[in-house]
Amino acid sequence: MRRIAIGLAVAVFAVLAGAAEPLPSPAGAAYLKAERTRIEREFVSRVAGIAGVSEAVVRQGMPGGPRITDTGQRVIATIEQRRGAPLDAGQRAQIEAADAERKAALVNAREAASRR
């Protein structure tokens, strides 16, 4: 019974390890880092313009590293807190659209980095 459990655990680990994204080459890693910076900078600038706040306020709402959170919602909450007033529905929709575009651009950048 124990051998079966160990064999099953090894098989599951092998499947999960094979599903992991391969590490990019050094050139791919450099490209990905530069693209992430560019994408995040464009997002911050666009959201600041939509909400009429400084880019520093938008950056405060951005997570400091990889986290399982909705960046768009965090940014909206931070802006509303700093402004002391809620954003209107149109502004919220534009920020959520900008966040969706940011996410799609990051996926594209990861795919491009893996080909380098």
C-alpha positions as CSV (number, residue, x, y, z in Angstrom):
1,M,0.0,0.0,0.0
2,R,2.8,2.3,0.9
3,R,4.6,1.6,-2.4
4,I,1.5,2.5,-4.3
5,A,1.1,5.8,-2.4
6,I,4.8,6.7,-3.0
7,G,4.5,5.7,-6.7
8,L,1.4,7.8,-7.1
9,A,3.0,10.8,-5.4
10,V,6.0,10.5,-7.7
11,A,3.7,10.3,-10.7
12,V,1.8,13.4,-9.7
13,F,5.0,15.3,-9.1
14,A,6.3,14.3,-12.5
15,V,3.2,15.5,-14.2
16,L,3.2,18.8,-12.3
17,A,6.9,19.4,-13.0
18,G,6.4,18.7,-16.7
19,A,3.6,21.2,-16.8
20,A,5.7,24.0,-15.4
21,E,6.8,26.8,-17.8
22,P,10.4,26.4,-18.9
23,L,12.8,29.0,-17.7
24,P,13.6,31.6,-20.4
25,S,17.2,32.0,-21.7
26,P,19.2,34.9,-20.4
27,A,18.2,37.0,-23.4
28,G,14.5,36.0,-22.8
29,A,14.7,36.9,-19.1
30,A,16.2,40.3,-19.9
31,Y,13.5,40.9,-22.6
32,L,10.7,39.8,-20.1
33,K,12.0,42.1,-17.4
34,A,12.2,45.1,-19.8
35,E,8.7,44.3,-21.1
36,R,7.2,44.0,-17.7
37,T,8.6,47.4,-16.7
38,R,7.3,48.9,-19.9
39,I,3.8,47.3,-19.6
40,E,3.5,48.4,-15.9
41,R,4.6,51.9,-16.7
42,E,2.1,52.3,-19.5
43,F,-0.7,50.9,-17.2
44,V,0.2,53.3,-14.4
45,S,0.2,56.2,-16.8
46,R,-3.1,55.3,-18.4
47,V,-4.8,54.7,-15.0
48,A,-3.5,58.0,-13.6
49,G,-5.0,59.8,-16.6
50,I,-8.3,58.0,-16.3
51,A,-8.7,58.7,-12.6
52,G,-7.1,62.2,-12.5
53,V,-4.5,61.2,-9.8
54,S,-0.7,61.1,-9.8
55,E,1.1,58.0,-10.9
56,A,2.4,57.6,-7.4
57,V,-1.1,57.0,-6.1
58,V,-1.6,54.3,-8.8
59,R,1.7,52.7,-7.9
60,Q,0.6,52.5,-4.2
61,G,-2.2,50.2,-5.3
62,M,0.0,47.9,-7.3
63,P,1.2,44.7,-5.6
64,G,4.9,44.7,-4.7
65,G,5.5,41.3,-6.3
66,P,3.8,38.3,-7.7
67,R,0.6,37.9,-5.8
68,I,-2.8,36.3,-6.3
69,T,-4.8,39.4,-6.3
70,D,-6.8,41.5,-8.8
71,T,-4.5,44.4,-9.5
72,G,-7.3,46.5,-11.1
73,Q,-9.5,46.2,-8.0
74,R,-6.6,47.0,-5.7
75,V,-5.7,50.1,-7.7
76,I,-9.4,51.2,-7.8
77,A,-9.7,50.8,-4.0
78,T,-6.4,52.7,-3.4
79,I,-7.5,55.6,-5.7
80,E,-10.9,55.9,-4.1
81,Q,-9.3,55.8,-0.6
82,R,-6.8,58.5,-1.5
83,R,-9.4,60.7,-3.3
84,G,-12.0,60.2,-0.5
85,A,-14.6,59.6,-3.2
86,P,-15.7,56.7,-5.4
87,L,-14.8,56.6,-9.0
88,D,-17.7,56.7,-11.4
89,A,-18.8,53.5,-13.3
90,G,-17.1,54.7,-16.5
91,Q,-13.8,55.2,-14.8
92,R,-14.0,51.8,-13.1
93,A,-14.7,50.2,-16.4
94,Q,-11.8,51.9,-18.1
95,I,-9.4,50.9,-15.3
96,E,-10.6,47.3,-15.5
97,A,-10.2,47.3,-19.3
98,A,-6.7,48.7,-18.9
99,D,-5.9,45.9,-16.3
100,A,-7.2,43.3,-18.8
101,E,-4.9,44.7,-21.5
102,R,-2.0,44.7,-19.0
103,K,-2.6,41.1,-18.2
104,A,-2.8,40.1,-21.9
105,A,0.4,42.0,-22.7
106,L,2.2,40.2,-19.9
107,V,1.1,36.8,-21.2
108,N,2.3,37.8,-24.7
109,A,5.6,39.0,-23.3
110,R,6.1,35.7,-21.4
111,E,5.4,33.8,-24.7
112,A,7.9,36.0,-26.6
113,A,10.5,35.6,-23.9
114,S,10.3,31.8,-24.1
115,R,11.1,31.9,-27.8
116,R,14.3,34.0,-27.3
